[in-house]
């Protein structure tokens, strides 16, 4: 979701988790690279981890974000939406909404 309210749908990178990890609850390095490619100057990423807080970053994705010095908030999606509404500055939102 962009700050102006427009929504960007998942790209092919979004399907990497299912193939690599066997589920859609682990965010892969490819997904993170794709998201940050779309918001190159972002310094914060808010991740909605689903209604039941099932989503996690892969170790590679977490390391990449740390290397990029990008702050990450990994919260259940309802809380992440609140954080998104309060966010200021260069922030990207990635929300898991199916469970």
Secondary structure by P-SEA (a helix, b strand, c coil): ccccccccccccccccccccccccccccaaaaaaaaaacccccbbbbcccccccccccaaaaaaaaaacbbbbbccaaaaaaaaaacccbbbbbbbccc
